[in-house]
Amino acid sequence: MKFFFIVLAVTVLYNVVPGFGSDKVSVSVMEGDSVTLHTGVQTNQQDDIQWYFNNTRIAKIKGDLSDICTDVQCNNGTEENGFRGKLHLDHQTGSLTIMNITNLHSGEYILEIVSSKDSEKIFSVSVTDVPPAELYEMKEGESVTLDSGVIKHPNYVMRWYFNEIEITGGQSKICPDDECKERFRDRLKLDNQTGSLTIMNIRDTDSGLYKLQIIISDSSFSITRVKRFSVSVTDSGLSSAAVAGIVVGVLLVAAAAVTVGVFYCRRRSHTAVPQDEDDDNSPPDPNNIRLR
């Protein structure tokens, strides 16, 4: 599943557009991610910030907050772009957040800032399919490592969740609340280089959905990504190695029993003692009796 996070190496491209100062940023995200496209400014009463998606205005804001709109409010009530309830506009910066992004949202987002120094920025957003949750089937007492698939970077913030309960805080803190400490006491370990999570001496109560949230920050954008792991824990029973050992032991015992039986029979056949003729107690032959 390493390919899952190859897209974390997001390529940022800057291209000068002749005649109108603008730069272009390319962002790769996955379905279900949330991405924030940063304006890089603080709005004031003279600023008029507008966002366009494929030439359709999807959000706008004035510095005095007298005119704000997002999604269907900005494109005459149409819902062809599927943005309803997915857009958030930061009132202080005008930055645009697209939540739970889908393939419908791939395309060019144009930021226009109308002020004393007009500027434009283009974000080329590509959305790829999200892989399914990784499945782990474990037995009680085993250990399992949930692989993040990345090497940690200073711009990454990584958090682990179990059934929506946070079990790591920030980069390294394990079990930030009492419920987590009670459930996983001394059984969780974080890899300092990758952020991967190891669960030791796993129990049936550890079955459930584990989520890794990675927040990737950049001066032009930020991405919130989630990777999912489904863990199922069953009774320990006998391991395959133990079963194999028992089978071998039974076969050895059976082989030994056969060997002893053959040896015993052979010994019996060689130790039989013939009777002495003098000790013959059979009745006399009448033909051999002499008369007086």
Secondary structure, 3 states (H helix, E strand, C coil): CHHHHHHHCCCCCCCCCCCCCEEEEEEEEECCCEEEECCCCCCCCCCEEEEEECCEEEEEEECCCCCEEEHHHCCCCCCCCCCCCCEEECCCCCCEEECCCCHHHCEEEEEEEECCCCEEEEEEEEEECCCCCEEEEEECCCCEEECCCCCCCCCEEEEEEECCEECEECCCEECCCHHHHHHHCCCEEECCCCCCEEECCCCHHHCEEEEEEEEEECCCEEEEEEEEEEEEEECCCCCHHHHHHHHHHHHHHHHHHHHHHHHHHHHHHHCCCCCCHHHCCCCCCHHHCCCC
